[in-house]
Amino acid sequence: MTSNQPFHTSFCASRLLLAVFLGCVFFASAEKKSAAAKSAPAPLRGVDALSLSQRRAFLRGTLADWRLDTDDHRGIAPPPIQKPYAADARRLDLIAPDKFAVGSMSVREAIRERRSRRDYSDALFSLEELSYLLWATQGISKLERDEDGELLAQYRTVPSGGAKHPFESYLLINRVAGVAPGLYRYLPIEHQLLVIREGAELGTQVTAACYGQSFIGEAAVTFIWAAIPYRSEWKYGSIAEKIVALDMGHLCQNLYLAVESIQAGMCAVMGYNQARMDALLGLDGENEFVIYLAASGKIR
Ligand SMILES: Cc1cc2nc3c(=O)[nH]c(=O)nc-3n(C[C@H](O)[C@H](O)[C@H](O)COP(=O)(O)O)c2cc1C
């Protein structure tokens, strides 16, 4: 018994110590969880939830060295360069860039004449004209692959930070020869149109989502560009959102010049309701969302 005494005492003491230790661990982790819950920011739906200084910080970009804090640097595989689609989805062939006869106006003349135009005729775009506008805005001019066929780099007709091209081009089509009115998506890799849904009713909904600007829903073709920010975030981390915004401007300016070069008209559009436009396209509004639109058509 006496020989067991010290053992019993030390056994009790060690159980007590273990209980105290586990208690501390439990409380520490509970506290950490509740602190994390308290500090977890509520999801932001728009920039209106940010202060003026936060909004300006977005434009200025980071002051720290951003290059190491990226998924690219962490060795995570890059996201696809184009949004996937169902294998049985209907696709329409476009006219190949080497067959274009349209768009031979000089760059100088296109720059000089470019204007935002909102008054379109009932005339149709030809399939070649639409193909040209899509190529001019998101067309792939070069794909680099390794010996196993893995994509190394992609180059398009517009510049993009790190050649990440974080956009998908949706099209509201009302008047294109040989193409039924409806909603489509451009597939740059295949240079094809993906049919999302046919029907002329979408134009009215687009106009409503654009606060009644009817030229947008009634245009021959309205480009609705969506951003997939992770394509740029993967490579550029915290500075990516600024890059996405800069990329978008390059893309739209190419459309202005290409439209001018086929003697047609267009108008860039930021006046739309974000939630309604995302819902119209079936986008989640977080990983992919509408960022800009452009109405286009033949002019009177
Ligand atoms: C970011 C941006 C957003 C615009 N949003 C709209 C719009 O919602 N509706 C519209 O009618 N025009 C819109 N415009 C077109 C401008 O009103 C137009 O560029 C401006 O009046 C200058 O005319 P210009 O393009 O002919 O030089 C937008 C232009 C830009 C660059």
The ligand as an SDF file (V2000), in Angstrom:
LIG
                    3D

 31 33  0  0  0  0  0  0  0  0999 V2000
  -17.1730   52.8500  -68.4060 C   0  0  0  0  0  0  0  0  0  0  0  0
  -18.2260   53.3810  -69.3630 C   0  0  0  0  0  0  0  0  0  0  0  0
  -19.5660   53.1780  -69.0850 C   0  0  0  0  0  0  0  0  0  0  0  0
  -20.5540   53.6270  -69.9670 C   0  0  0  0  0  0  0  0  0  0  0  0
  -21.8770   53.3310  -69.7080 N   0  0  0  0  0  0  0  0  0  0  0  0
  -22.8290   53.8020  -70.5550 C   0  0  0  0  0  0  0  0  0  0  0  0
  -24.2060   53.4800  -70.3430 C   0  0  0  0  0  0  0  0  0  0  0  0
  -24.5820   52.7750  -69.4130 O   0  0  0  0  0  0  0  0  0  0  0  0
  -25.1260   53.9910  -71.2070 N   0  0  0  0  0  0  0  0  0  0  0  0
  -24.7650   54.7750  -72.2680 C   0  0  0  0  0  0  0  0  0  0  0  0
  -25.6530   55.1940  -73.0230 O   0  0  0  0  0  0  0  0  0  0  0  0
  -23.4560   55.0700  -72.5030 N   0  0  0  0  0  0  0  0  0  0  0  0
  -22.4790   54.6040  -71.6910 C   0  0  0  0  0  0  0  0  0  0  0  0
  -21.1500   54.8570  -71.9500 N   0  0  0  0  0  0  0  0  0  0  0  0
  -20.7610   55.6420  -73.1400 C   0  0  0  0  0  0  0  0  0  0  0  0
  -20.3310   57.0660  -72.7540 C   0  0  0  0  0  0  0  0  0  0  0  0
  -21.4790   57.8050  -72.4300 O   0  0  0  0  0  0  0  0  0  0  0  0
  -19.5390   57.6840  -73.9020 C   0  0  0  0  0  0  0  0  0  0  0  0
  -18.3150   57.0180  -74.0540 O   0  0  0  0  0  0  0  0  0  0  0  0
  -19.3040   59.1500  -73.6490 C   0  0  0  0  0  0  0  0  0  0  0  0
  -20.4750   59.8900  -73.7160 O   0  0  0  0  0  0  0  0  0  0  0  0
  -18.3010   59.7300  -74.6440 C   0  0  0  0  0  0  0  0  0  0  0  0
  -18.7690   59.5360  -75.9650 O   0  0  0  0  0  0  0  0  0  0  0  0
  -17.8510   58.8140  -77.0630 P   0  0  0  0  0  0  0  0  0  0  0  0
  -17.6650   57.3900  -76.6370 O   0  0  0  0  0  0  0  0  0  0  0  0
  -18.6150   58.9270  -78.3410 O   0  0  0  0  0  0  0  0  0  0  0  0
  -16.5400   59.5270  -77.1110 O   0  0  0  0  0  0  0  0  0  0  0  0
  -20.1710   54.3600  -71.1210 C   0  0  0  0  0  0  0  0  0  0  0  0
  -18.8140   54.5570  -71.3970 C   0  0  0  0  0  0  0  0  0  0  0  0
  -17.8490   54.0510  -70.5480 C   0  0  0  0  0  0  0  0  0  0  0  0
  -16.3940   54.2230  -70.9020 C   0  0  0  0  0  0  0  0  0  0  0  0
  1  2  1  0
  2  3  1  0
  2 30  2  0
  3  4  2  0
  4  5  1  0
  4 28  1  0
  5  6  2  0
  6  7  1  0
  6 13  1  0
  7  8  2  0
  7  9  1  0
  9 10  1  0
 10 11  2  0
 10 12  1  0
 12 13  2  0
 13 14  1  0
 14 15  1  0
 14 28  1  0
 15 16  1  0
 16 17  1  0
 16 18  1  0
 18 19  1  0
 18 20  1  0
 20 21  1  0
 20 22  1  0
 22 23  1  0
 23 24  1  0
 24 25  2  0
 24 26  1  0
 24 27  1  0
 28 29  2  0
 29 30  1  0
 30 31  1  0
M  END
$$$$
